[in-house]
Amino acid sequence: MYRFLLTPRWWGINVFVLLAIPFCIFMGSWQLSRFEARVQDHRTATEQAATDRKEAARPLAELLPVDQKTSGKRATATGRYGKQLLVPDRELDGKRGFYVLTMLRTDGGKALPVVRGWLPGDADPAKAPAAPTGEVTVTGALQASESPGANGVGTGGGLPAGQTAAISSATLVNLVPYDVYDAWVTLDRADSGMKAVPATAPQGSGLDLKAFQNLGYTGEWFVFAGFTVFMWFRLLRREVEYARDAELGLVTEGTDSGAEAGSGAETAATAAAGAPAPGPGPEA
């Protein structure tokens, strides 16, 4: 009754199933490992942020360039405040407002963007307090340049003069007449009645969209493996039922043995082989 398993058609189906199932399980396990790695990165970044707040501030030059290890650490820099910009559409404690961003011109000639605080409402230069005059020393959490369009950062189209959507050296260099550090600092204590802006975890270390894409791809690969097994058993059952009917004489002599079931097997195998496989997902 099971001699049909030795036919070329079923050899092809069996080889496809034997290759597809381990491949799907491997890809699903790999996507799951990527999700678990992002969860661990998020946990590490959270623990690091708590530790960074207790560490002594270090000179800015010792923490550059900013990476996942130095992001969030307390840095100190000395200079004189220069041009002031507003960063609109920023939320804090569930309220919409704006950052007050002031450029700190250091002795090295470059300017360090400093977020002196947050204010509620629309970005209005009249609301933003003036920066202190003379030489100042600032202390705050070091942050990497923002990427427009990521984590709620605006793309900057159509903003009025004196505003910027992203705190990025690539953006700010077009708005100020001096070189800008590829980093910025948010003060531990905000100036002049503003609220301090908390440091954020470095990009790629949190439970962001990419992490949940990895989790979604994990489920898709395992479902596809189960679907392959289900279709194989369904095709096998149809072939066995056809063979049994042939033995009982329920199939006419002129009918090609196994033609109906074989046609269904080929159709289902083709559908399974041509079904859109889950995407591999982004790799961090």
C-alpha positions, -999 to 999 in steps of 0.1 A, spaced: 0 0 0 29 23 7 49 15 -25 40 49 -39 65 64 -14 92 50 -37 80 68 -68 100 98 -82 72 121 -73 72 111 -37 110 111 -35 108 148 -45 81 155 -19 100 137 9 133 154 1 116 188 1 100 181 35 133 167 50 151 198 40 124 224 47 117 214 83 153 216 97 158 249 78 126 264 92 136 253 127 171 267 123 158 301 111 132 303 138 158 294 165 182 320 150 155 347 151 147 338 187 183 341 196 184 376 181 154 386 201 169 372 233 201 391 226 182 424 222 164 417 255 198 412 272 211 444 256 181 462 269 186 448 304 223 457 303 216 492 290 190 498 318 215 486 344 243 507 329 220 538 330 214 534 367 252 529 373 261 559 351 240 583 372 261 574 402 295 576 386 317 606 388 317 628 357 346 625 333 361 650 308 343 650 275 375 641 255 378 608 275 344 596 264 345 603 227 335 589 203 302 579 217 293 542 215 271 518 235 296 517 263 300 555 267 264 566 259 247 578 290 279 583 310 283 616 329 306 640 310 318 674 319 329 702 296 339 739 300 333 768 276 310 796 268 274 794 256 268 805 220 238 801 197 206 788 211 181 766 192 148 750 200 139 713 194 101 711 190 77 682 194 95 664 223 75 646 250 84 644 286 62 627 313 34 623 286 33 660 278 43 677 245 69 704 246 103 713 233 140 712 243 161 743 248 194 735 230 224 758 235 258 754 219 287 753 243 319 766 226 348 749 241 385 758 242 391 733 214 371 754 190 343 729 186 308 734 200 290 709 222 252 708 219 238 710 254 201 704 262 196 728 291 160 716 298 125 710 285 95 733 285 58 725 277 38 738 248 49 750 213 85 760 207 86 797 214 119 816 217 102 840 242 97 811 266 132 798 265 154 814 292 187 829 281 219 809 287 243 820 314 270 843 303 308 839 309 327 807 312 306 778 325 312 741 333 284 718 324 278 682 336 253 658 322 247 625 304 265 620 271 243 611 241 250 601 205 238 622 176 201 615 168 190 599 136 161 618 120 130 596 118 141 573 146 126 571 181 102 600 175 129 623 162 114 646 135 128 648 100 130 686 101 110 697 71 96 732 71 108 743 106 112 781 112 146 796 118 161 789 152 147 754 154 161 719 146 143 686 145 172 664 154 202 669 177 227 658 152 261 671 142 252 666 105 221 689 110 236 714 134 267 721 113 244 738 88 228 760 115 258 773 134 290 789 121 314 765 138 323 728 140 301 706 162 309 676 183 293 643 171 276 641 205 255 661 229 248 664 266 216 667 286 222 685 319 218 667 352 200 697 365 181 719 341 186 757 340 161 784 350 130 764 360 131 740 331 128 702 335 159 681 330 157 657 300 166 622 310 192 603 291 181 576 266 195 542 260 218 540 229 201 530 196 200 493 189 201 483 226 164 484 235 131 466 229 124 485 197 106 476 165 135 454 153 134 433 184 97 425 180 103 419 143 127 392 153 101 377 176 75 378 148 98 361 124 104 334 150 68 325 151 64 326 113 93 302 107 79 277 133 45 280 118 59 273 84 76 242 97 44 230 112 25 237 79 50 216 60 45 186 83 7 191 81 7 191 43 29 160 41 6 140 63 -24 153 44 -9 142 11 1 108 25 -34 102 38 -49 110 4 -25 87 -14 -32 59 11 -70 63 7 -66 62 -31 -45 30 -29 -70 14 -6 -99 23 -30 -79 8 -58 -75 -25 -39 -112 -26 -32 -119 -21 -69 -135 13 -63 -112 28 -90 -119 20 -126 -93 0 -145 -87 28 -170 -78 53 -143 -41 59 -139 -32 46 -104 -25 73 -80 -33 100 -106 -59 119 -86 -39 117 -53 -7 124 -72 -22 155 -88 -33 167 -54 1 159 -40 19 179 -67 -5 208 -63 -1 209 -25 37 205 -27 39 232 -53 18 255 -31 40 247 -1 72 253 -21 59 285 -36 44 299 -3 61 331 7 86 322 34 90 345 64 116 372 60 150 367 77 144 399 96 170 426 104 202 417 121 216 440 147 
